[in-house]
Amino acid sequence: MIKAIKHNMFMSLLAIAAAATTMTSCVKEQLCFDTEGDVSMYDSLMQDHLDTYHVGKVNFKYDWNNITSHGMQVPDSMFVLVDRVIFQNVGSLALETKTETGKILAPFTKIRPAVNSGIKDFDIYAGEYKFLTVNYSSTNFNYAEMQNLMTKTLSNHMSNVSIAYNSYKKGQKKNGELILDEPENWMDANQYTRPDGTPCSFVLTESAPVVIDSTTITKWEANETKTINFKPTTITQNIDIFFDIKKDVSELSFEVDSVYAVISGIPHRVNLGTGGLDISDTDKMIFRTDLVNPNVVPDEKTQPVKDTPSNTKVRCFKNVTVLGIVENELAETDLYAGPGVMQLIIYNKVYNTDGTVTYRTVTGMVNIHKSLLNAKLQLFDPDLQLYHKTREHSDLYISIDVTLSKSNILGTDDGGIVKWNEQTIPSEFEIY
């Protein structure tokens, strides 16, 4: 009788152990999830055991061909967002691109490395994950939403995280220097507001590209090591901008000293998960152009030249890196407010017949709707219901029929520059 009782107790213990093993196997993905230390049904000792037992390893590889093939530099470092899909458990890493090793920024397991640097294989709980990698350009963009994820703000989903441009005001200075590539005391004739009613502001155009890649869902089992292979592309677009200005020197000879352009319609925000552009909210950019030879072969198109008094045409060029440029929703070429409008600020040096020199500034506006449509910088995806950039690099040829005399604009037609204001500079202007 006693032997039978002992045998039954032994068999019961075996059954309990088997049941525990089965339960552990069936629900390990739930059990491995870190819920701020609160694990139902199991005490912390059991949780620590499961965290150790149901752990795999992940490492990361980068293929930079999409970046280097377009002459762009590889970033020094990249962020990786780690999203455990079912439970929205999000963490993050920082990796050096040369070594593909790094450190944990926001933990996504309860396991802590002895040294949080130079890590090649990162611990990861069994489960299903998505990964997103992006570089950091804090001068140009605001990463607040991404930083919320990096600190485990679980109300966000990685697929809905965006970055937005940092906004700068006309004439804004830092350490006594203008932040924007702008002249002093110019007039902005295209002042419009964002959807939230705040004034449209300016973005920086010369920066390293923002590169990004993401993965589909990848599943881990216990003790499994996997490599995530990233092949980043740019979420920004590199654009060569060109436009020509004809010169009428029949009355007086003059030189075009410098030309500044202001273009509106830069999408303010981009979704990191989809690459979708928010074209309802736009910014402006201002830049000083290079004067280049309009008669050279394409390979030499960006070589700067100096205008001369006898020239009859100058070509203006600028390379920018932005999210895109949006045309105005209305196709009328006589609409000069909102996105898709270019303002020009042209500094001339006029040689008078009496031997004196006059410095003049001519300003004006043009709706570049047609040129933007032809360039196809962004297209609408009907399946995803969003706009996205069309390519890594684009050429934007702005077609304007404009002839510049010593002090004003002559002979414009449909699509040409209008609403010009002449300003005579009493003393030599300083070009910034």
C-alpha positions in Angstrom: 0.0 0.0 0.0 2.8 2.4 1.0 4.7 1.4 -2.1 1.6 2.1 -4.3 1.2 5.6 -2.7 4.9 6.4 -3.2 4.6 5.2 -6.9 1.5 7.3 -7.4 3.2 10.4 -5.9 6.3 9.9 -8.1 4.1 9.6 -11.2 2.2 12.7 -10.2 5.4 14.7 -9.8 6.5 13.5 -13.3 3.2 14.6 -14.7 3.5 18.0 -13.0 7.0 18.4 -14.4 5.9 17.4 -17.9 2.9 19.8 -17.7 5.3 22.6 -16.6 7.6 21.8 -19.5 4.7 21.8 -21.9 3.3 25.1 -20.5 6.7 26.7 -20.7 7.0 25.7 -24.4 3.6 26.8 -25.4 3.6 30.2 -23.8 7.2 31.1 -23.9 6.7 34.1 -26.1 4.3 35.6 -23.6 6.4 34.6 -20.6 9.6 36.2 -22.0 7.9 39.5 -22.5 9.2 42.1 -19.9 6.0 43.7 -18.5 7.8 46.1 -16.1 8.5 43.2 -13.7 4.9 42.0 -13.4 4.6 38.4 -14.8 1.3 36.7 -14.0 1.2 33.1 -12.8 5.0 33.0 -12.2 7.2 34.6 -9.7 10.3 36.5 -10.5 12.5 33.4 -10.1 10.6 31.6 -12.8 10.7 34.7 -15.0 14.5 35.0 -14.6 14.8 31.3 -15.6 12.6 31.7 -18.6 14.4 34.9 -19.7 17.6 33.0 -19.7 16.3 29.9 -21.3 14.2 31.4 -24.2 16.9 33.8 -25.5 18.5 33.9 -28.9 21.1 36.2 -30.5 20.8 38.8 -33.3 23.6 40.6 -35.2 23.5 43.1 -38.1 25.1 43.4 -41.5 24.9 46.5 -43.9 25.1 46.5 -47.7 25.9 50.1 -48.6 25.8 49.8 -52.4 22.7 51.9 -52.8 24.5 54.8 -51.0 28.0 54.6 -52.4 26.9 53.9 -56.0 25.4 57.5 -56.0 28.6 59.0 -54.6 27.2 59.5 -51.1 29.2 58.8 -47.9 28.3 56.0 -45.6 27.2 57.4 -42.1 29.6 56.8 -39.2 26.8 55.2 -37.1 23.2 53.9 -37.4 20.4 53.5 -34.9 18.4 50.2 -34.9 14.8 50.1 -33.6 13.8 46.7 -32.3 10.0 46.1 -32.3 8.6 42.9 -30.7 5.4 42.8 -32.8 2.8 41.2 -30.7 3.5 43.0 -27.4 4.8 46.3 -28.8 8.0 45.9 -26.8 10.4 48.4 -28.4 14.1 48.9 -27.8 17.0 50.4 -29.6 20.7 50.0 -30.4 23.5 52.2 -31.8 25.9 50.6 -34.2 29.2 51.7 -35.7 29.0 51.1 -39.4 32.7 50.2 -39.8 32.6 47.4 -37.3 28.9 46.6 -37.2 29.1 46.5 -33.4 27.5 48.8 -30.9 25.6 49.3 -27.6 22.1 49.1 -26.2 20.3 52.4 -25.9 16.9 51.2 -24.7 16.9 47.6 -23.4 14.5 45.1 -25.0 15.5 42.2 -22.6 16.1 42.0 -18.9 19.6 40.7 -19.7 22.3 43.3 -19.3 25.7 42.9 -21.0 28.8 43.0 -18.8 30.2 45.8 -21.0 27.7 47.8 -23.0 29.9 48.6 -26.0 31.4 46.8 -28.9 28.7 44.2 -28.9 28.4 42.0 -32.0 25.6 39.5 -31.0 22.8 41.0 -29.0 20.5 39.0 -26.7 16.9 38.8 -27.9 13.9 36.9 -26.5 12.1 34.3 -28.6 9.3 35.9 -30.5 8.5 37.9 -33.7 10.3 41.1 -34.5 10.5 44.0 -36.9 13.7 46.1 -37.3 14.3 49.6 -38.6 17.6 51.3 -39.1 18.2 55.0 -39.7 21.0 57.5 -39.2 20.8 60.7 -37.2 20.8 64.2 -38.6 19.7 66.4 -35.6 20.6 69.7 -37.3 18.1 69.1 -40.0 15.4 66.9 -38.4 13.5 66.4 -35.2 13.5 62.8 -34.0 11.1 63.2 -31.0 8.8 60.4 -32.1 11.7 58.0 -32.7 13.1 59.0 -29.3 9.8 58.1 -27.7 10.1 54.6 -29.1 13.7 54.4 -28.0 12.5 55.0 -24.4 9.7 52.5 -24.7 6.7 54.8 -25.2 4.5 51.8 -26.0 1.5 53.8 -27.3 3.4 54.3 -30.5 4.0 51.7 -33.3 7.2 51.7 -35.3 5.2 51.8 -38.5 3.7 55.2 -37.5 6.9 56.9 -36.5 7.9 60.1 -38.5 10.7 62.6 -38.4 10.0 66.2 -39.2 12.3 69.1 -40.3 13.7 71.5 -37.8 12.3 74.9 -38.6 14.3 78.1 -39.0 13.1 81.6 -39.3 14.3 84.1 -41.9 17.2 86.0 -40.5 17.7 83.6 -37.6 21.2 83.7 -36.2 23.4 81.4 -34.1 26.6 82.8 -32.5 26.0 85.9 -34.5 26.0 84.1 -37.9 23.0 83.5 -40.2 21.8 79.9 -40.0 20.3 79.9 -43.5 22.2 80.5 -46.7 20.5 83.9 -47.2 21.4 87.5 -47.9 20.8 90.2 -45.3 17.5 92.2 -45.2 15.7 90.5 -48.1 11.9 90.5 -48.4 10.0 87.2 -48.3 7.0 87.7 -50.6 5.5 84.2 -50.2 4.5 83.9 -46.6 1.9 81.3 -46.0 0.8 79.1 -43.1 0.9 75.5 -42.2 -2.3 73.5 -41.6 -2.0 74.2 -37.8 -2.0 78.0 -38.5 1.7 78.6 -37.7 3.9 80.4 -40.3 5.7 78.4 -42.9 9.4 78.4 -42.1 12.7 77.4 -43.7 14.8 74.2 -43.7 18.5 73.5 -44.3 19.4 72.1 -47.7 23.0 71.1 -47.4 23.3 68.0 -45.2 24.2 64.3 -45.2 21.3 62.2 -46.6 19.0 60.4 -44.2 19.4 56.7 -45.0 17.0 54.0 -43.8 15.9 50.4 -44.2 13.4 48.1 -42.4 12.6 44.4 -42.3 9.5 42.2 -42.5 8.6 40.1 -39.5 11.4 37.8 -38.4 10.8 35.0 -35.8 13.3 33.8 -33.2 13.3 30.5 -31.4 15.3 29.8 -28.2 19.1 29.6 -28.6 18.8 30.7 -32.2 21.3 33.2 -33.8 20.2 35.2 -36.8 21.7 38.0 -38.9 19.5 41.0 -40.0 20.8 42.2 -43.4 20.1 45.9 -44.1 20.5 47.5 -47.5 19.8 51.2 -46.7 18.5 53.7 -49.2 18.0 57.4 -48.8 14.7 58.7 -47.5 15.8 62.2 -48.7 16.3 63.1 -52.3 19.4 64.7 -53.9 18.3 67.3 -56.5 20.3 69.3 -59.0 18.4 72.5 -59.7 19.0 74.5 -62.9 17.5 77.7 -64.4 18.7 80.2 -67.0 18.7 84.0 -67.1 19.1 85.9 -70.3 20.8 89.2 -70.3 20.0 92.3 -72.5 23.2 94.3 -72.6 22.3 96.5 -75.6 21.7 99.5 -73.4 24.3 99.1 -70.7 26.7 96.2 -69.9 26.3 94.6 -66.5 27.3 91.5 -64.6 25.1 89.2 -62.6 27.1 89.1 -59.4 25.0 86.5 -57.5 21.6 84.9 -57.5 19.6 83.7 -54.5 16.5 81.4 -54.9 13.7 80.7 -52.5 11.6 77.6 -53.3 8.5 76.6 -51.4 6.9 73.2 -51.1 9.4 71.1 -49.1 7.4 68.3 -47.3 7.8 68.9 -43.6 7.4 65.3 -42.4 8.2 61.7 -43.6 7.1 58.4 -42.2 10.1 56.2 -41.4 8.1 53.0 -41.6 6.6 53.6 -45.1 8.6 56.4 -46.6 5.4 58.4 -47.1 5.6 62.1 -47.5 3.2 64.5 -45.8 2.6 66.9 -48.7 -0.2 68.9 -46.9 2.4 70.5 -44.6 5.4 72.2 -46.4 8.4 74.4 -45.7 10.6 76.6 -47.8 14.3 76.6 -48.6 16.6 79.5 -49.6 20.1 79.1 -51.1 22.7 81.0 -53.1 23.2 79.5 -56.5 26.4 78.9 -58.4 26.7 80.5 -61.8 27.8 77.9 -64.3 28.5 77.8 -68.0 25.2 77.1 -69.9 27.0 75.8 -73.0 29.1 72.9 -71.5 28.6 69.1 -71.7 26.6 67.5 -68.8 29.7 66.2 -67.0 30.9 69.8 -66.6 27.6 71.3 -65.8 28.3 72.2 -62.2 31.7 73.9 -62.7 31.3 77.5 -61.3 32.1 80.4 -63.6 32.1 84.2 -63.2 29.7 86.3 -65.3 31.2 88.9 -67.6 29.6 92.2 -68.9 29.3 90.8 -72.4 27.6 87.5 -71.6 24.1 87.2 -72.8 23.0 84.3 -70.6 23.9 82.8 -67.3 22.9 79.5 -65.8 22.1 79.1 -62.1 22.8 75.8 -60.4 22.3 74.4 -56.9 22.5 70.9 -55.5 20.2 70.3 -52.5 19.2 67.4 -50.3 15.6 67.6 -49.2 12.6 65.3 -48.8 11.1 66.6 -52.1 9.5 69.6 -53.7 5.7 69.8 -54.0 3.9 71.7 -56.8 1.0 73.9 -56.0 -2.4 72.1 -56.2 -3.7 74.8 -58.5 -2.1 74.8 -61.9 -2.5 78.5 -62.6 0.9 80.0 -63.4 -0.2 83.4 -62.1 -0.6 82.0 -58.5 2.3 83.2 -56.4 1.5 82.0 -52.9 1.9 78.6 -51.2 4.1 75.7 -52.3 5.6 75.4 -55.7 6.7 79.0 -56.0 10.2 80.3 -56.6 11.4 83.7 -55.6 14.7 85.1 -57.0 17.0 87.8 -55.6 19.4 88.9 -58.3 22.4 91.2 -57.5 23.7 93.1 -60.6 26.8 95.2 -61.1 25.9 97.9 -63.8 28.7 99.7 -65.7 27.4 103.2 -66.5 28.5 105.3 -69.5 30.1 107.9 -67.3 32.4 105.3 -65.9 30.6 104.8 -62.6 29.3 101.5 -61.3 25.8 101.0 -59.8 24.8 98.0 -57.7 21.2 97.0 -58.1 19.0 94.2 -56.8 16.1 92.8 -58.8 13.6 90.4 -57.1 10.6 88.5 -58.4 8.5 85.3 -58.3 7.5 82.5 -60.6 5.1 79.6 -60.2 7.2 76.5 -61.2 4.2 74.1 -61.3 5.0 72.9 -64.9 8.7 72.3 -64.2 7.9 70.3 -61.0 5.3 68.1 -62.8 7.9 67.3 -65.5 10.5 66.4 -62.9 8.3 63.9 -61.1 10.1 64.3 -57.8 7.4 62.4 -55.9 4.5 60.1 -57.0 1.3 58.9 -55.4 1.1 55.2 -54.5 -2.6 54.2 -54.8 -2.1 51.0 -52.9 -0.5 52.6 -49.9 -2.4 55.9 -50.3 0.7 58.0 -49.8 3.3 60.1 -51.7 6.9 58.9 -51.9 10.1 60.0 -53.6 10.7 58.5 -57.1 14.4 58.1 -57.1 17.7 58.8 -55.2 18.8 61.7 -57.5 16.8 64.0 -59.7 17.4 66.9 -62.0 15.0 69.8 -61.8 15.2 72.1 -64.8 13.1 75.2 -64.1 11.9 76.6 -67.4 11.4 80.3 -67.2 11.5 82.8 -70.1 13.2 85.8 -68.5 15.4 88.5 -69.9 17.3 90.7 -67.4 18.2 94.2 -68.3 20.4 96.4 -66.2 17.6 97.2 -63.7 14.5 95.1 -64.5 12.9 92.2 -66.3 11.9 92.3 -69.9 9.6 90.2 -72.1 8.1 87.6 -69.9 5.3 85.3 -71.1 3.0 82.6 -69.6 5.0 80.8 -66.9 7.6 83.6 -66.7 8.7 85.7 -63.9 6.3 88.5 -62.7 5.7 90.8 -59.8 9.2 92.2 -59.9 10.5 94.9 -57.5 13.6 96.8 -58.3 15.8 98.1 -55.5 18.7 100.3 -56.0 21.5 99.7 -53.5 23.2 103.0 -52.7 26.5 101.5 -51.8 28.3 98.3 -52.6 26.3 95.4 -51.3 28.0 92.6 -49.4 27.4 89.1 -50.6 27.1 86.5 -47.8 
